[in-house]
């Protein structure tokens, strides 16, 4: 019985530097950090739910969600970057609706693009299959049924079929 071991990720120095910079930036721009903490919740959920290797759903939802948070971050920054202003924006239902609607648009874009790409790949696969069947038919027309590998052969490796034998003699 094989036991799967979980791979342990090592936090590299780049991750640690990014973490320190993020913490310092959150302290300096605490009002904007509050807006992002509340507004980017759908992106956090997408990151938890998305089990794919490239995390494309998370990237799509995160980018559009961030775009939905940006106007409010700019307003808070213009009004002095105060925590009171950030909280005022957060408690307004319109702010939350805009931010989460943007995340919903990210999910919609991901869903639509997944459907479009999968449909294109299926069509491409069908065309490739059709081209392969045509190429096989052309090979049989050119070289005869011997190339199909479906003829019964005698003990010396020659086809037993009389039609194939006649073609071989020509």
C-alpha positions as CSV (number, residue, x, y, z in Angstrom):
1,X,0.0,0.0,0.0
2,X,1.5,3.2,-1.2
3,X,1.2,6.2,1.2
4,X,1.0,9.6,-0.3
5,X,3.1,12.2,1.5
6,X,2.1,15.8,1.4
7,X,4.8,18.0,-0.1
8,X,6.0,20.6,2.2
9,X,6.5,24.0,0.7
10,X,9.4,26.0,1.8
11,X,8.8,29.7,2.1
12,X,11.5,31.3,0.1
13,X,13.1,34.6,0.8
14,X,11.1,36.3,-1.9
15,X,7.9,35.3,-0.1
16,X,9.2,36.6,3.2
17,X,10.2,39.9,1.6
18,X,6.8,40.2,0.0
19,X,5.1,39.5,3.3
20,X,7.1,42.1,5.2
21,X,6.5,44.7,2.4
22,X,2.8,43.9,2.5
23,X,2.6,44.3,6.3
24,X,4.4,47.6,6.2
25,X,2.3,48.9,3.3
26,X,-0.9,47.8,5.2
27,X,0.2,49.8,8.2
28,X,1.0,52.9,6.2
29,X,-2.1,52.7,4.0
30,X,-4.4,51.1,6.6
31,X,-7.6,52.7,5.3
32,X,-6.9,51.2,1.8
33,X,-6.0,47.9,3.5
34,X,-9.5,47.9,5.1
35,X,-11.2,48.5,1.8
36,X,-9.2,45.7,0.2
37,X,-9.7,43.3,3.2
38,X,-13.5,43.6,2.8
39,X,-13.7,44.0,-0.9
40,X,-11.4,41.2,-1.9
41,X,-13.2,38.4,0.1
42,X,-14.6,36.9,-3.2
43,X,-11.0,36.5,-4.4
44,X,-10.0,34.8,-1.2
45,X,-12.9,32.4,-1.6
46,X,-11.9,31.8,-5.3
47,X,-8.3,31.0,-4.2
48,X,-9.6,28.5,-1.6
49,X,-12.0,26.8,-4.0
50,X,-9.8,26.8,-7.1
51,X,-7.9,23.6,-7.2
52,X,-6.5,23.9,-10.7
53,X,-2.7,24.1,-11.2
54,X,-2.6,27.6,-12.8
55,X,-5.3,29.1,-10.5
56,X,-6.7,30.9,-13.5
57,X,-10.1,31.3,-11.9
58,X,-8.5,33.0,-9.0
59,X,-6.5,35.3,-11.3
60,X,-9.6,36.3,-13.3
61,X,-11.8,36.9,-10.3
62,X,-9.0,38.7,-8.4
63,X,-8.2,41.1,-11.3
64,X,-11.8,42.1,-11.9
65,X,-12.5,42.2,-8.1
66,X,-9.5,44.5,-7.6
67,X,-10.8,46.7,-10.4
68,X,-14.2,46.9,-8.5
69,X,-12.3,48.0,-5.4
70,X,-10.1,50.6,-7.1
71,X,-12.6,53.5,-7.3
72,X,-13.2,53.4,-3.6
73,X,-9.5,53.1,-2.7
74,X,-8.9,56.2,-4.8
75,X,-11.7,58.1,-3.1
76,X,-10.4,57.1,0.3
77,X,-6.9,58.1,-0.6
78,X,-8.1,61.5,-2.0
79,X,-10.0,62.2,1.2
80,X,-6.9,61.9,3.4
81,X,-6.5,58.1,3.8
82,X,-8.3,58.0,7.1
83,X,-9.8,54.9,8.7
84,X,-13.1,56.7,9.3
85,X,-13.5,57.4,5.6
86,X,-12.7,53.7,4.8
87,X,-15.3,52.5,7.3
88,X,-17.8,55.0,5.9
89,X,-17.4,53.5,2.5
90,X,-17.5,49.9,3.8
91,X,-20.8,50.3,5.6
92,X,-22.5,51.6,2.5
93,X,-24.3,48.8,0.6
94,X,-23.5,50.4,-2.7
95,X,-19.8,49.9,-2.2
96,X,-20.1,46.2,-1.3
97,X,-22.5,45.6,-4.2
98,X,-20.1,47.2,-6.7
99,X,-17.1,45.3,-5.3
100,X,-18.8,41.9,-5.2
101,X,-20.6,42.5,-8.5
102,X,-17.2,43.0,-10.1
103,X,-16.1,39.6,-8.6
104,X,-19.2,38.1,-10.0
105,X,-18.3,39.4,-13.4
106,X,-14.9,37.7,-13.0
107,X,-16.7,34.4,-12.3
108,X,-18.8,35.0,-15.4
109,X,-15.9,35.7,-17.6
110,X,-14.1,32.6,-16.3
111,X,-17.2,30.5,-16.9
112,X,-17.8,31.9,-20.4
113,X,-14.2,31.6,-21.5
114,X,-14.0,28.0,-20.2
115,X,-17.0,27.1,-22.3
116,X,-15.7,28.8,-25.4
117,X,-12.2,27.3,-25.2
118,X,-13.6,23.8,-24.5
119,X,-16.0,24.1,-27.5
120,X,-13.1,25.2,-29.7
121,X,-10.9,22.4,-28.6
122,X,-13.7,19.8,-29.2
123,X,-14.2,21.2,-32.8
124,X,-10.4,21.1,-33.4
125,X,-10.3,17.5,-32.2
126,X,-13.2,16.5,-34.5
127,X,-11.5,18.2,-37.5
128,X,-8.2,16.4,-36.6
129,X,-9.9,13.1,-36.4
130,X,-11.6,13.7,-39.8
131,X,-8.2,14.6,-41.3
132,X,-6.6,11.5,-39.9
133,X,-9.3,9.3,-41.3
134,X,-8.9,10.9,-44.7
135,X,-5.1,10.4,-44.6
136,X,-5.6,6.8,-43.7
137,X,-8.0,6.4,-46.6
138,X,-5.5,8.0,-49.0
139,X,-2.8,5.6,-47.8
140,X,-5.1,2.6,-48.4
141,X,-5.9,3.9,-51.9
142,X,-2.2,4.4,-52.7
143,X,-0.7,1.3,-51.1
144,X,-3.6,-1.1,-50.9
145,X,-5.4,-2.8,-48.0
146,X,-2.1,-4.4,-46.8
147,X,-1.2,-1.2,-44.9
148,X,-4.3,-1.4,-42.7
149,X,-3.0,-4.4,-40.8
150,X,-6.4,-6.1,-40.9
151,X,-5.6,-8.7,-43.6
152,X,-5.1,-12.3,-42.5
153,X,-1.7,-13.5,-43.3
154,X,-0.3,-16.9,-44.1
155,X,2.6,-18.5,-42.1
156,X,5.1,-16.6,-44.4
157,X,3.5,-13.2,-43.8
158,X,1.7,-12.9,-47.1
159,X,-2.0,-12.0,-47.3
160,X,-4.4,-14.9,-47.7
161,X,-7.1,-12.7,-49.3
162,X,-7.3,-13.2,-53.1
163,X,-8.1,-9.6,-53.8
164,X,-5.0,-8.5,-52.0
165,X,-2.9,-11.1,-53.7
166,X,-4.1,-9.8,-57.1
167,X,-3.2,-6.3,-56.2
168,X,0.2,-7.5,-55.0
169,X,0.9,-9.2,-58.3
170,X,0.0,-6.1,-60.4
